[in-house]
Amino acid sequence: MLRALFALVAMLVSVPAVAEQAPRGSECLAMSGGPRTTPVSLRSAAAGSDEVAITYGGHSTYFIDTPGGVRVATDYSGAYQIGRLPDVVTMNRAHSTHYTLFPDPRIPHVLHGWRNDGQPAQISEHIGDVLIRNVTTDIRRYFGDTSGIDMIKDGNSIFIFEVAGLCIGHLGHLHVKLNDSHFAAIGRLDILMVPIDGTYTMSLDGISEITKRLRASVVLPMHRFATPLDEFMRKIGQDFEIDRRAERSLRISRETLPSTPTVIILDGV
């Protein structure tokens, strides 16, 4: 009898530890097929949470600061640094401006959007209060690659960051049109970071079609170079409003997403 009691106590004590280690499912995928409304459970969670801060660093680097204090830097090369060192960096290998093989060793989480063995990178990590996952796409052969192939399979990653009820997507150095499988794997996006150079990544026509189909509430351009913003706005259509800001950062929550899809141009873009 006593032995059975000890076994029961041991089982009860171990349950919370197992539950804590279980990965959280993707809310963005779970709700991707439904209407763009916030479920009651998420509304109540958002009401009691802080906002997410997003800061434009430069080129394709945005800094995402979560309510839980996690700092993420996208397409991190080390060239752009605003504020403190990030806790997490994501990278794509299209050019050296999108990655570094020698990141600051104090950065605890370095996530490559590619693998060197020809297999697709598979990332789904819950770091602090943010779930980070990826969807791979093919890229053109990058400068210095002597393999003789035109395209590198799964060489680019679209990264999705799920935090505070928001689904934030970064298209990376996108070279190809997305198919239905890509869109299904991405899921719902509230905020989309999109390259609009029109040459080194995709044509403006191609990237505009993707932007319209994803129909995020907020679109944050990046990788711009000299692309006229008016041309991008003309191609994505009148369904999107434009909001030009003098600040390099914005603070946003699930509850403060604009009711009309909006392209927000932060300072420096």
C-alpha angles and dihedrals in degrees: 000000000000091000090054091050092053090049091052092049091049091051093050092049093051096050098077092051091053092047091048092055095048110106116247115243121243112269090191092058093041092057100033095104097046135079119288096258128118116247116235091250092056094044091056091045092049092049090060097043135080126246128270114243118216121190128185110231101176142282102006098338120114123170116221117197113193127209088249092059100258115141118205127188120198126217087002118197098157091246095105121053125167118171122336127358113277122251092213131029128188122200143190123198102217091111136353089258088071102049146014128210089205107053120169104284089225090071103098100198122044113175119191117203090213141044128222096222096067094257122119117261110250112200127173110147130160105210114177107310096340130084112209121195137158143217115205126222133179121261136197117261109279126230111283095023107129097181092111095230123123097214132035110217114233091355095138131053131207104211122210121198118197114195138144091358092306126121110209121185130193114194094201119198094339117190105165139056114258121242129209091271091057093049091048091050092048095050125183117352125196095179124030126193106202134183111232104177090114095210118047092043116019135329116269089246091056097044091044091056091052091048092051093048095048088048096190118186090236126033118195113193120215139162087048109148105169100336110140107241090213090061092053091048091050092053097049090051140228093300088084124069123207126230116186114195134193092212128083093218139052132193118214142166136189090262095051098051110129116259090226120052105262135193107217115201109201122199112278096030 
